[in-house]
Amino acid sequence: ETGVTQTPRHLVMGMTNKKSLKCEQHLGHNAMYWYKQSAKKPLELMFVYSLEERVENNSVPSRFSPECPNSSHLFLHLHTLQPEDSALYLCASSQDRQGFGSYEQYFGPGTRLTVT
Amino acid sequence: AQKITQTQPGMFVQEKEAVTLDCTYDTSDPSYGLFWYKQPSSGEMIFLIYQGSYDQQNATEGRYSLNFQKARKSANLVISASQLGDSAMYFCAMREVLMDSSYKLIFGSGTRLLVRP
């Protein structure tokens, strides 16, 4: 399997549920990202992990909890979400190499989350 | 703070014609990178093209080219010979380097392109 994969592709959960989103990259990259894409809003960065350490938490509510057990896997644990958290959640990875190249991020297909 | 502006919410183009998608940016960093991504209805973000602030020539990748005008702070995407499969959302993004040398992307609001047969 190649590229960046995300599971599940679709998720419907109640406000009291606990669920997790999974992202896996097969590109040998050393940085991973979670983005949120709501309707009619630009992509919003949520978390950045570089070399398995969190380097950015973009003022995300604590009901979203990321986990990066190794450089290939990234999770987003969800609990007591609100209906406004319904969105497309995109995972991305990149190879950080300051001073070289384009640093492009490769995205997964996303998880479409609906909170009821 | 860095900012990306895409002023065209939606555009139409006739199949086989060229189209330009606008992007302007604002940054005080002398070194920066600009990206264009395509997002089909399936949701996946597909990297198209990159332009570095110190690159002497405009970037090209197949039918995609970037019209980089540094003084105007614009990085417009040009798609030549449009195809029906080009119908999608297009996002312009800028790289912002974080403290530990990792980075994040700042995205514009996107332009929805529809290619007419």
gemmi code that builds the backbone of each chain (N, CA, C; Angstrom):
import gemmi

chains = {
    "A": [
        ("GLU", (0.851, -1.189, 0.000), (0.000, 0.000, 0.000), (0.889, 1.243, 0.000)),
        ("THR", (0.480, 2.248, -0.720), (1.320, 3.428, -0.867), (0.589, 4.663, -0.390)),
        ("GLY", (1.356, 5.758, -0.213), (0.759, 7.043, 0.088), (0.292, 7.141, 1.527)),
        ("VAL", (-0.752, 7.893, 1.706), (-1.312, 8.145, 3.029), (-2.726, 7.576, 3.079)),
        ("THR", (-2.975, 6.734, 4.043), (-4.306, 6.141, 4.179), (-4.960, 6.616, 5.470)),
        ("GLN", (-6.278, 6.687, 5.440), (-7.037, 7.100, 6.618), (-8.226, 6.166, 6.795)),
        ("THR", (-8.480, 5.813, 8.042), (-9.659, 5.013, 8.374), (-10.302, 5.552, 9.643)),
        ("PRO", (-11.626, 5.499, 9.734), (-12.543, 5.139, 8.652), (-12.695, 6.291, 7.664)),
        ("ARG", (-13.320, 6.043, 6.544), (-13.576, 7.113, 5.585), (-14.794, 7.945, 5.987)),
        ("HIS", (-15.731, 7.301, 6.645), (-16.930, 7.996, 7.129), (-17.189, 7.547, 8.560)),
        ("LEU", (-17.642, 8.507, 9.381), (-17.922, 8.196, 10.779), (-19.069, 9.065, 11.252)),
        ("VAL", (-20.066, 8.407, 11.830), (-21.177, 9.111, 12.472), (-21.129, 8.751, 13.949)),
        ("MET", (-21.086, 9.751, 14.793), (-20.999, 9.475, 16.225), (-21.876, 10.435, 17.019)),
        ("GLY", (-22.345, 9.942, 18.155), (-23.112, 10.777, 19.047), (-22.198, 11.627, 19.905)),
        ("MET", (-22.770, 12.591, 20.555), (-21.970, 13.545, 21.313), (-21.311, 12.910, 22.531)),
        ("THR", (-21.817, 11.766, 22.976), (-21.210, 11.132, 24.157), (-20.264, 9.996, 23.804)),
        ("ASN", (-20.121, 9.715, 22.507), (-19.264, 8.604, 22.091), (-17.782, 8.950, 22.195)),
        ("LYS", (-16.978, 7.883, 22.173), (-15.534, 8.024, 22.021), (-15.119, 7.225, 20.781)),
        ("LYS", (-14.399, 7.862, 19.905), (-13.933, 7.199, 18.691), (-12.524, 7.685, 18.375)),
        ("SER", (-11.874, 6.972, 17.461), (-10.531, 7.377, 17.031), (-10.422, 7.339, 15.520)),
        ("LEU", (-9.729, 8.320, 14.979), (-9.378, 8.344, 13.564), (-7.932, 7.881, 13.440)),
        ("LYS", (-7.688, 7.105, 12.377), (-6.352, 6.571, 12.177), (-5.779, 7.055, 10.853)),
        ("CYS", (-4.491, 7.355, 10.870), (-3.777, 7.752, 9.659), (-2.478, 6.965, 9.608)),
        ("GLU", (-2.157, 6.501, 8.419), (-0.904, 5.769, 8.227), (-0.240, 6.244, 6.942)),
        ("GLN", (1.056, 6.528, 7.032), (1.781, 6.941, 5.833), (2.857, 5.920, 5.486)),
        ("HIS", (2.962, 5.661, 4.201), (3.884, 4.641, 3.690), (4.981, 5.285, 2.851)),
        ("LEU", (5.304, 6.530, 3.167), (6.228, 7.309, 2.348), (7.577, 7.528, 3.017)),
        ("GLY", (7.736, 7.012, 4.225), (8.995, 7.211, 4.935), (9.197, 8.628, 5.435)),
        ("HIS", (8.114, 9.377, 5.573), (8.209, 10.754, 6.031), (8.420, 10.841, 7.540)),
        ("ASN", (8.870, 12.014, 7.996), (9.129, 12.165, 9.424), (8.228, 13.192, 10.104)),
        ("ALA", (7.243, 13.714, 9.384), (6.307, 14.664, 9.976), (4.889, 14.315, 9.544)),
        ("MET", (3.948, 14.489, 10.462), (2.545, 14.188, 10.153), (1.657, 15.284, 10.720)),
        ("TYR", (0.493, 15.436, 10.107), (-0.372, 16.582, 10.400), (-1.837, 16.150, 10.424)),
        ("TRP", (-2.617, 16.825, 11.280), (-4.073, 16.729, 11.207), (-4.628, 18.099, 10.811)),
        ("TYR", (-5.534, 18.088, 9.810), (-6.239, 19.281, 9.388), (-7.737, 19.045, 9.522)),
        ("LYS", (-8.465, 20.139, 9.737), (-9.919, 20.099, 9.754), (-10.427, 20.967, 8.610)),
        ("GLN", (-11.367, 20.428, 7.849), (-11.960, 21.187, 6.759), (-13.467, 21.233, 6.958)),
        ("SER", (-13.952, 22.391, 7.380), (-15.385, 22.600, 7.547), (-15.940, 23.240, 6.285)),
        ("ALA", (-17.249, 23.144, 6.139), (-17.894, 23.750, 4.980), (-17.649, 25.258, 4.984)),
        ("LYS", (-17.269, 25.785, 3.839), (-17.116, 27.230, 3.636), (-16.021, 27.849, 4.494)),
        ("LYS", (-15.076, 27.052, 4.928), (-13.932, 27.579, 5.678), (-12.649, 27.003, 5.118)),
        ("PRO", (-11.557, 27.766, 5.195), (-10.273, 27.217, 4.734), (-9.839, 26.053, 5.608)),
        ("LEU", (-8.942, 25.267, 5.078), (-8.363, 24.202, 5.888), (-7.710, 24.793, 7.129)),
        ("GLU", (-7.973, 24.142, 8.250), (-7.388, 24.591, 9.505), (-6.444, 23.533, 10.032)),
        ("LEU", (-5.200, 23.928, 10.265), (-4.251, 23.002, 10.869), (-4.630, 22.769, 12.324)),
        ("MET", (-4.614, 21.492, 12.729), (-4.914, 21.164, 14.123), (-3.639, 20.811, 14.890)),
        ("PHE", (-2.910, 19.848, 14.377), (-1.719, 19.352, 15.077), (-0.617, 19.045, 14.070)),
        ("VAL", (0.618, 19.230, 14.545), (1.792, 18.843, 13.771), (2.668, 17.972, 14.647)),
        ("TYR", (3.109, 16.860, 14.096), (4.086, 16.008, 14.766), (5.320, 15.929, 13.874)),
        ("SER", (6.470, 16.213, 14.465), (7.725, 16.081, 13.753), (8.623, 15.148, 14.558)),
        ("LEU", (9.113, 14.106, 13.935), (9.919, 13.094, 14.617), (9.191, 12.584, 15.858)),
        ("GLU", (7.902, 12.386, 15.711), (7.014, 11.806, 16.738), (6.785, 12.724, 17.921)),
        ("GLU", (7.218, 13.963, 17.854), (6.932, 14.908, 18.925), (5.972, 15.980, 18.419)),
        ("ARG", (5.018, 16.329, 19.258), (4.072, 17.350, 18.852), (4.753, 18.705, 18.882)),
        ("VAL", (4.714, 19.413, 17.777), (5.362, 20.721, 17.709), (4.377, 21.843, 17.512)),
        ("GLU", (3.129, 21.519, 17.275), (2.138, 22.558, 17.070), (0.784, 22.051, 17.525)),
        ("ASN", (0.125, 22.843, 18.337), (-1.247, 22.564, 18.729), (-1.993, 23.859, 18.499)),
        ("ASN", (-2.751, 23.896, 17.449), (-3.304, 25.154, 16.975), (-4.578, 25.524, 17.718)),
        ("SER", (-4.482, 25.637, 19.041), (-5.630, 26.041, 19.872), (-6.823, 25.124, 19.659)),
        ("VAL", (-6.549, 23.853, 19.644), (-7.604, 22.863, 19.424), (-8.218, 22.476, 20.770)),
        ("PRO", (-9.541, 22.361, 20.846), (-10.177, 21.963, 22.115), (-9.691, 20.601, 22.589)),
        ("SER", (-9.728, 20.407, 23.894), (-9.185, 19.177, 24.480), (-10.010, 17.944, 24.148)),
        ("ARG", (-11.188, 18.101, 23.579), (-11.959, 16.941, 23.186), (-11.333, 16.233, 21.975)),
        ("PHE", (-10.341, 16.872, 21.364), (-9.535, 16.248, 20.318), (-8.166, 15.941, 20.921)),
        ("SER", (-7.755, 14.688, 20.870), (-6.493, 14.289, 21.473), (-5.674, 13.503, 20.467)),
        ("PRO", (-4.534, 14.047, 20.014), (-3.728, 13.335, 19.025), (-2.761, 12.369, 19.693)),
        ("GLU", (-2.341, 11.398, 18.916), (-1.338, 10.437, 19.377), (-0.497, 10.025, 18.183)),
        ("CYS", (0.811, 10.038, 18.376), (1.718, 9.644, 17.300), (2.694, 8.609, 17.854)),
        ("PRO", (2.341, 7.330, 17.792), (3.193, 6.295, 18.403), (4.495, 6.056, 17.646)),
        ("ASN", (4.511, 6.331, 16.360), (5.733, 6.215, 15.566), (5.587, 7.101, 14.335)),
        ("SER", (6.625, 7.168, 13.546), (6.622, 8.121, 12.435), (5.649, 7.743, 11.327)),
        ("SER", (5.098, 6.542, 11.367), (4.195, 6.114, 10.297), (2.726, 6.213, 10.667)),
        ("HIS", (2.439, 6.374, 11.942), (1.051, 6.335, 12.394), (0.685, 7.576, 13.183)),
        ("LEU", (-0.540, 8.027, 12.959), (-1.069, 9.182, 13.671), (-2.542, 8.912, 13.953)),
        ("PHE", (-2.928, 9.187, 15.203), (-4.312, 8.985, 15.604), (-4.903, 10.310, 16.080)),
        ("LEU", (-6.211, 10.399, 15.959), (-6.939, 11.513, 16.549), (-8.087, 10.918, 17.361)),
        ("HIS", (-7.947, 11.013, 18.682), (-8.958, 10.460, 19.576), (-10.015, 11.524, 19.841)),
        ("LEU", (-11.256, 11.102, 19.738), (-12.385, 12.023, 19.829), (-13.275, 11.642, 21.008)),
        ("HIS", (-13.679, 12.625, 21.799), (-14.638, 12.335, 22.867), (-15.469, 13.559, 23.180)),
        ("THR", (-16.722, 13.320, 23.486), (-17.714, 14.360, 23.792), (-17.655, 15.499, 22.785)),
        ("LEU", (-17.756, 15.140, 21.510), (-17.721, 16.151, 20.457), (-19.041, 16.909, 20.371)),
        ("GLN", (-18.983, 18.027, 19.664), (-20.143, 18.876, 19.441), (-20.552, 18.797, 17.960)),
        ("PRO", (-21.793, 19.113, 17.652), (-22.220, 19.070, 16.243), (-21.355, 19.938, 15.335)),
        ("GLU", (-20.825, 21.031, 15.846), (-19.977, 21.906, 15.014), (-18.622, 21.285, 14.698)),
        ("ASP", (-18.332, 20.149, 15.309), (-17.097, 19.433, 14.979), (-17.259, 18.579, 13.722)),
        ("SER", (-18.457, 18.505, 13.214), (-18.693, 17.768, 11.965), (-17.890, 18.427, 10.849)),
        ("ALA", (-17.072, 17.630, 10.177), (-16.173, 18.175, 9.154), (-15.439, 17.027, 8.480)),
        ("LEU", (-14.615, 17.392, 7.505), (-13.688, 16.447, 6.893), (-12.349, 16.595, 7.611)),
        ("TYR", (-11.831, 15.512, 8.133), (-10.554, 15.541, 8.831), (-9.503, 14.896, 7.934)),
        ("LEU", (-8.511, 15.701, 7.603), (-7.473, 15.265, 6.681), (-6.155, 15.073, 7.410)),
        ("CYS", (-5.495, 13.996, 7.081), (-4.158, 13.714, 7.583), (-3.162, 13.961, 6.451)),
        ("ALA", (-1.982, 14.414, 6.790), (-0.952, 14.637, 5.782), (0.404, 14.262, 6.368)),
        ("SER", (1.357, 14.014, 5.483), (2.722, 13.754, 5.930), (3.688, 14.482, 5.006)),
        ("SER", (4.888, 14.705, 5.509), (5.929, 15.339, 4.710), (7.282, 14.914, 5.231)),
        ("GLN", (8.294, 15.144, 4.413), (9.661, 14.887, 4.830), (10.280, 16.236, 5.148)),
        ("ASP", (10.536, 16.508, 6.421), (11.137, 17.765, 6.816), (12.628, 17.734, 6.547)),
        ("ARG", (13.089, 18.662, 5.746), (14.517, 18.729, 5.454), (14.849, 20.197, 5.165)),
        ("GLN", (15.028, 20.944, 6.226), (15.140, 22.394, 6.118), (16.214, 22.788, 5.123)),
        ("GLY", (15.822, 23.677, 4.261), (16.768, 24.204, 3.287), (16.807, 23.437, 1.988)),
        ("PHE", (16.067, 22.356, 1.894), (16.101, 21.571, 0.659), (14.684, 21.356, 0.154)),
        ("GLY", (14.506, 21.564, -1.113), (13.303, 21.089, -1.773), (12.026, 21.780, -1.367)),
        ("SER", (10.922, 21.194, -1.753), (9.637, 21.866, -1.689), (8.839, 21.556, -0.432)),
        ("TYR", (9.197, 20.553, 0.349), (8.461, 20.211, 1.567), (6.988, 19.922, 1.296)),
        ("GLU", (6.637, 19.450, 0.125), (5.200, 19.269, -0.114), (4.628, 18.245, 0.842)),
        ("GLN", (3.390, 18.466, 1.217), (2.677, 17.550, 2.078), (1.791, 16.657, 1.218)),
        ("TYR", (1.762, 15.402, 1.584), (0.908, 14.438, 0.898), (-0.262, 14.112, 1.807)),
        ("PHE", (-1.450, 14.226, 1.260), (-2.656, 14.089, 2.052), (-3.305, 12.726, 1.856)),
        ("GLY", (-3.985, 12.296, 2.911), (-4.848, 11.131, 2.814), (-6.210, 11.532, 2.287)),
        ("PRO", (-7.101, 10.566, 2.094), (-8.412, 10.850, 1.523), (-9.383, 11.505, 2.497)),
        ("GLY", (-9.040, 11.510, 3.771), (-9.895, 12.170, 4.745), (-10.918, 11.251, 5.391)),
        ("THR", (-11.376, 11.664, 6.557), (-12.493, 11.018, 7.254), (-13.614, 12.036, 7.364)),
        ("ARG", (-14.752, 11.684, 6.814), (-15.922, 12.567, 6.895), (-16.639, 12.260, 8.204)),
        ("LEU", (-16.583, 13.185, 9.145), (-17.143, 12.988, 10.488), (-18.449, 13.758, 10.631)),
        ("THR", (-19.461, 13.061, 11.118), (-20.744, 13.699, 11.422), (-21.058, 13.447, 12.885)),
        ("VAL", (-21.269, 14.512, 13.625), (-21.606, 14.404, 15.044), (-23.085, 14.713, 15.213)),
        ("THR", (-23.799, 13.747, 15.772), (-25.256, 13.921, 15.909), (-25.647, 14.193, 17.360)),
    ],
    "B": [
        ("ALA", (1.600, 38.275, 10.338), (1.166, 36.903, 10.121), (1.006, 36.646, 8.625)),
        ("GLN", (1.273, 35.408, 8.265), (1.160, 35.057, 6.863), (-0.308, 34.889, 6.481)),
        ("LYS", (-0.615, 35.219, 5.237), (-1.988, 35.151, 4.782), (-2.024, 34.805, 3.297)),
        ("ILE", (-3.005, 33.984, 2.929), (-3.225, 33.613, 1.539), (-4.625, 34.046, 1.149)),
        ("THR", (-4.754, 34.686, 0.007), (-6.062, 35.165, -0.443), (-6.374, 34.626, -1.827)),
        ("GLN", (-7.511, 33.975, -1.932), (-8.027, 33.532, -3.234), (-9.379, 34.213, -3.420)),
        ("THR", (-9.463, 35.087, -4.391), (-10.636, 35.952, -4.523), (-11.714, 35.392, -5.434)),
        ("GLN", (-11.449, 34.247, -6.052), (-12.429, 33.659, -6.966), (-13.075, 32.437, -6.313)),
        ("PRO", (-14.276, 32.569, -5.782), (-14.917, 31.402, -5.166), (-15.196, 30.300, -6.183)),
        ("GLY", (-15.554, 30.706, -7.419), (-15.868, 29.721, -8.448), (-15.550, 30.247, -9.820)),
        ("MET", (-15.167, 29.319, -10.709), (-14.865, 29.703, -12.081), (-15.320, 28.614, -13.048)),
        ("PHE", (-15.665, 29.047, -14.248), (-15.966, 28.118, -15.333), (-14.896, 28.247, -16.408)),
        ("VAL", (-14.629, 27.160, -17.079), (-13.743, 27.194, -18.246), (-14.241, 26.162, -19.252)),
        ("GLN", (-14.075, 26.482, -20.498), (-14.457, 25.538, -21.549), (-13.358, 24.496, -21.699)),
        ("GLU", (-13.777, 23.274, -21.915), (-12.810, 22.194, -22.131), (-11.820, 22.587, -23.225)),
        ("LYS", (-10.544, 22.262, -22.987), (-9.428, 22.507, -23.889), (-8.905, 23.939, -23.848)),
        ("GLU", (-9.570, 24.816, -23.111), (-9.057, 26.168, -22.966), (-8.175, 26.265, -21.719)),
        ("ALA", (-7.396, 27.346, -21.653), (-6.561, 27.594, -20.485), (-7.328, 28.430, -19.462)),
        ("VAL", (-6.968, 28.275, -18.202), (-7.616, 29.037, -17.133), (-6.565, 29.444, -16.109)),
        ("THR", (-6.761, 30.624, -15.515), (-5.857, 31.123, -14.475), (-6.613, 31.278, -13.169)),
        ("LEU", (-6.080, 30.671, -12.135), (-6.655, 30.786, -10.798), (-5.766, 31.708, -9.977)),
        ("ASP", (-6.377, 32.716, -9.372), (-5.604, 33.755, -8.696), (-5.249, 33.384, -7.256)),
        ("CYS", (-4.087, 33.847, -6.841), (-3.641, 33.678, -5.461), (-2.707, 34.831, -5.121)),
        ("THR", (-3.009, 35.530, -4.055), (-2.073, 36.521, -3.532), (-1.718, 36.140, -2.111)),
        ("TYR", (-0.558, 36.585, -1.691), (-0.073, 36.179, -0.374), (0.544, 37.367, 0.337)),
        ("ASP", (0.704, 37.208, 1.622), (1.320, 38.250, 2.424), (2.220, 37.583, 3.443)),
        ("THR", (3.476, 37.984, 3.450), (4.435, 37.464, 4.408), (5.573, 38.443, 4.556)),
        ("SER", (6.200, 38.419, 5.731), (7.378, 39.248, 5.950), (8.660, 38.421, 5.892)),
        ("ASP", (8.501, 37.108, 5.724), (9.674, 36.243, 5.623), (10.295, 36.359, 4.235)),
        ("PRO", (11.618, 36.469, 4.168), (12.260, 36.537, 2.851), (12.291, 35.197, 2.138)),
        ("SER", (12.205, 34.130, 2.919), (12.227, 32.782, 2.342), (10.882, 32.127, 2.590)),
        ("TYR", (10.225, 31.743, 1.523), (8.914, 31.115, 1.675), (8.655, 30.208, 0.474)),
        ("GLY", (7.651, 29.406, 0.618), (7.268, 28.495, -0.461), (5.776, 28.559, -0.680)),
        ("LEU", (5.392, 28.420, -1.920), (3.979, 28.489, -2.292), (3.576, 27.197, -2.995)),
        ("PHE", (2.405, 26.721, -2.689), (1.929, 25.441, -3.197), (0.536, 25.610, -3.787)),
        ("TRP", (0.218, 24.745, -4.708), (-1.154, 24.595, -5.178), (-1.564, 23.129, -5.006)),
        ("TYR", (-2.779, 22.971, -4.471), (-3.358, 21.643, -4.290), (-4.709, 21.588, -5.000)),
        ("LYS", (-5.046, 20.401, -5.452), (-6.345, 20.138, -6.075), (-7.131, 19.203, -5.158)),
        ("GLN", (-8.387, 19.521, -4.944), (-9.233, 18.650, -4.116), (-10.481, 18.257, -4.905)),
        ("PRO", (-10.488, 17.051, -5.467), (-11.705, 16.574, -6.157), (-12.816, 16.327, -5.150)),
        ("SER", (-13.971, 15.968, -5.652), (-15.116, 15.732, -4.768), (-14.869, 14.578, -3.803)),
        ("SER", (-13.939, 13.726, -4.111), (-13.610, 12.612, -3.212), (-12.969, 13.097, -1.914)),
        ("GLY", (-12.440, 14.316, -1.906), (-11.918, 14.889, -0.674), (-10.404, 14.899, -0.547)),
        ("GLU", (-9.707, 14.050, -1.283), (-8.262, 13.983, -1.133), (-7.600, 15.226, -1.692)),
        ("MET", (-6.609, 15.731, -0.982), (-5.828, 16.880, -1.446), (-4.652, 16.365, -2.260)),
        ("ILE", (-4.552, 16.837, -3.493), (-3.510, 16.371, -4.403), (-2.533, 17.506, -4.679)),
        ("PHE", (-1.268, 17.285, -4.368), (-0.240, 18.289, -4.612), (-0.040, 18.469, -6.112)),
        ("LEU", (-0.024, 19.726, -6.562), (0.141, 20.021, -7.989), (1.491, 20.615, -8.318)),
        ("ILE", (1.872, 21.677, -7.583), (3.037, 22.434, -8.019), (3.557, 23.279, -6.866)),
        ("TYR", (4.848, 23.554, -6.911), (5.513, 24.315, -5.856), (6.379, 25.410, -6.467)),
        ("GLN", (6.416, 26.562, -5.759), (7.301, 27.663, -6.154), (8.021, 28.177, -4.926)),
        ("GLY", (9.333, 28.183, -4.957), (10.118, 28.751, -3.880), (10.377, 30.227, -4.117)),
        ("SER", (10.509, 30.978, -3.045), (10.642, 32.426, -3.187), (11.926, 32.824, -3.890)),
        ("TYR", (12.930, 31.964, -3.850), (14.200, 32.288, -4.495), (14.349, 31.633, -5.868)),
        ("ASP", (13.333, 30.901, -6.275), (13.415, 30.252, -7.600), (13.405, 31.318, -8.691)),
        ("GLN", (14.327, 31.192, -9.622), (14.460, 32.204, -10.669), (13.399, 32.057, -11.750)),
        ("GLN", (12.965, 30.833, -11.960), (12.000, 30.593, -13.026), (10.657, 30.168, -12.446)),
        ("ASN", (9.602, 30.443, -13.200), (8.279, 29.977, -12.799), (8.220, 28.460, -12.887)),
        ("ALA", (7.577, 27.871, -11.890), (7.469, 26.419, -11.857), (6.483, 25.913, -12.909)),
        ("THR", (6.798, 24.756, -13.466), (5.881, 24.097, -14.398), (5.858, 22.604, -14.088)),
        ("GLU", (4.668, 22.017, -14.195), (4.491, 20.576, -14.019), (3.416, 20.133, -14.995)),
        ("GLY", (3.841, 19.656, -16.154), (2.868, 19.208, -17.142), (1.984, 20.355, -17.607)),
        ("ARG", (0.675, 20.194, -17.428), (-0.265, 21.240, -17.850), (-0.393, 22.370, -16.831)),
        ("TYR", (0.282, 22.231, -15.692), (0.210, 23.251, -14.648), (1.450, 24.139, -14.700)),
        ("SER", (1.224, 25.421, -14.590), (2.343, 26.353, -14.449), (1.949, 27.415, -13.443)),
        ("LEU", (2.952, 27.970, -12.824), (2.711, 28.957, -11.775), (3.242, 30.290, -12.270)),
        ("ASN", (2.391, 31.270, -12.334), (2.783, 32.624, -12.738), (3.148, 33.398, -11.470)),
        ("PHE", (4.433, 33.371, -11.154), (4.945, 33.923, -9.900), (5.417, 35.345, -10.127)),
        ("GLN", (4.735, 36.299, -9.484), (5.136, 37.702, -9.573), (5.437, 38.174, -8.153)),
        ("LYS", (6.714, 38.140, -7.821), (7.146, 38.366, -6.452), (6.806, 39.771, -5.981)),
        ("ALA", (7.023, 40.766, -6.828), (6.775, 42.151, -6.421), (5.292, 42.368, -6.124)),
        ("ARG", (4.441, 41.680, -6.837), (2.995, 41.810, -6.618), (2.492, 40.826, -5.582)),
        ("LYS", (3.377, 39.949, -5.102), (2.992, 38.907, -4.154), (1.817, 38.090, -4.684)),
        ("SER", (1.986, 37.642, -5.906), (0.948, 36.794, -6.488), (1.573, 35.519, -7.031)),
        ("ALA", (0.804, 34.457, -6.979), (1.271, 33.134, -7.427), (0.088, 32.422, -8.083)),
        ("ASN", (-0.250, 32.885, -9.254), (-1.430, 32.357, -9.938), (-1.134, 31.022, -10.607)),
        ("LEU", (-2.110, 30.129, -10.553), (-1.991, 28.827, -11.200), (-2.619, 28.897, -12.587)),
        ("VAL", (-1.879, 28.461, -13.574), (-2.388, 28.398, -14.940), (-2.537, 26.931, -15.336)),
        ("ILE", (-3.727, 26.558, -15.736), (-3.978, 25.205, -16.239), (-4.214, 25.311, -17.737)),
        ("SER", (-3.387, 24.666, -18.514), (-3.551, 24.722, -19.966), (-4.377, 23.527, -20.433)),
        ("ALA", (-5.060, 23.708, -21.553), (-5.828, 22.619, -22.169), (-6.688, 21.890, -21.148)),
        ("SER", (-7.626, 22.618, -20.551), (-8.460, 22.076, -19.470), (-9.152, 20.785, -19.894)),
        ("GLN", (-9.261, 19.891, -18.923), (-9.946, 18.625, -19.121), (-11.098, 18.517, -18.132)),
        ("LEU", (-12.075, 17.685, -18.455), (-13.227, 17.537, -17.569), (-12.798, 17.109, -16.176)),
        ("GLY", (-11.754, 16.312, -16.117), (-11.246, 15.844, -14.825), (-10.578, 16.922, -13.990)),
        ("ASP", (-10.419, 18.097, -14.560), (-9.841, 19.210, -13.794), (-10.882, 19.885, -12.899)),
        ("SER", (-12.138, 19.539, -13.063), (-13.186, 20.119, -12.214), (-12.934, 19.704, -10.771)),
        ("ALA", (-12.720, 20.686, -9.908), (-12.359, 20.409, -8.514), (-12.212, 21.732, -7.777)),
        ("MET", (-11.924, 21.617, -6.476), (-11.514, 22.784, -5.701), (-9.998, 22.898, -5.798)),
        ("TYR", (-9.523, 24.124, -5.893), (-8.083, 24.370, -5.965), (-7.693, 25.313, -4.829)),
        ("PHE", (-6.680, 24.884, -4.090), (-6.215, 25.652, -2.944), (-4.780, 26.107, -3.152)),
        ("CYS", (-4.558, 27.378, -2.843), (-3.223, 27.934, -2.792), (-2.777, 27.894, -1.327)),
        ("ALA", (-1.514, 27.608, -1.096), (-1.034, 27.499, 0.278), (0.380, 28.036, 0.378)),
        ("MET", (0.723, 28.483, 1.585), (2.066, 28.983, 1.843), (2.673, 28.216, 3.000)),
        ("ARG", (3.944, 27.974, 2.911), (4.658, 27.272, 3.965), (5.067, 28.250, 5.053)),
        ("GLU", (4.783, 27.868, 6.293), (5.252, 28.634, 7.453), (6.133, 27.720, 8.270)),
        ("VAL", (7.356, 28.120, 8.491), (8.310, 27.285, 9.232), (8.074, 27.459, 10.718)),
        ("LEU", (8.017, 26.341, 11.425), (7.818, 26.361, 12.865), (9.156, 26.405, 13.579)),
        ("MET", (9.102, 26.513, 14.881), (10.311, 26.769, 15.657), (11.365, 25.688, 15.514)),
        ("ASP", (10.914, 24.436, 15.370), (11.892, 23.345, 15.323), (12.256, 22.966, 13.906)),
        ("SER", (11.985, 23.814, 12.977), (12.266, 23.645, 11.548), (11.251, 22.776, 10.830)),
        ("SER", (10.289, 22.210, 11.556), (9.174, 21.613, 10.830), (8.307, 22.767, 10.326)),
        ("TYR", (7.260, 22.439, 9.605), (6.505, 23.529, 9.027), (5.032, 23.180, 8.943)),
        ("LYS", (4.229, 24.200, 8.691), (2.813, 23.971, 8.432), (2.438, 24.774, 7.200)),
        ("LEU", (1.302, 24.434, 6.624), (0.783, 25.135, 5.459), (-0.375, 26.026, 5.866)),
        ("ILE", (-0.358, 27.244, 5.359), (-1.475, 28.159, 5.507), (-2.241, 28.134, 4.184)),
        ("PHE", (-3.522, 27.798, 4.242), (-4.309, 27.633, 3.032), (-5.214, 28.826, 2.770)),
        ("GLY", (-5.459, 29.090, 1.482), (-6.483, 30.031, 1.096), (-7.852, 29.374, 1.147)),
        ("SER", (-8.878, 30.134, 0.819), (-10.250, 29.648, 0.920), (-10.659, 28.776, -0.265)),
        ("GLY", (-9.842, 28.768, -1.305), (-10.088, 27.869, -2.427), (-10.914, 28.484, -3.550)),
        ("THR", (-10.756, 27.907, -4.733), (-11.536, 28.265, -5.924), (-12.114, 26.990, -6.505)),
        ("ARG", (-13.407, 26.985, -6.721), (-14.036, 25.817, -7.350), (-14.030, 26.018, -8.863)),
        ("LEU", (-13.373, 25.128, -9.560), (-13.286, 25.191, -11.016), (-14.213, 24.151, -11.630)),
        ("LEU", (-15.022, 24.600, -12.564), (-15.893, 23.690, -13.310), (-15.527, 23.774, -14.787)),
        ("VAL", (-15.215, 22.630, -15.370), (-14.844, 22.568, -16.781), (-16.061, 22.120, -17.579)),
        ("ARG", (-16.455, 22.955, -18.531), (-17.619, 22.668, -19.374), (-17.217, 21.884, -20.619)),
        ("PRO", (-17.999, 20.853, -20.978), (-17.667, 20.085, -22.190), (-17.979, 20.887, -23.447)),
    ],
}
model = gemmi.Model(1)
for chain_id, residues in chains.items():
    chain = gemmi.Chain(chain_id)
    for i, (resn, *xyz) in enumerate(residues, 1):
        res = gemmi.Residue()
        res.name, res.seqid = resn, gemmi.SeqId(i, " ")
        for name, pos in zip(("N", "CA", "C"), xyz):
            atom = gemmi.Atom()
            atom.name, atom.element = name, gemmi.Element(name[0])
            atom.pos, atom.b_iso = gemmi.Position(*pos), 0.0
            res.add_atom(atom)
        chain.add_residue(res)
    model.add_chain(chain)
structure = gemmi.Structure()
structure.add_model(model)
structure.setup_entities()
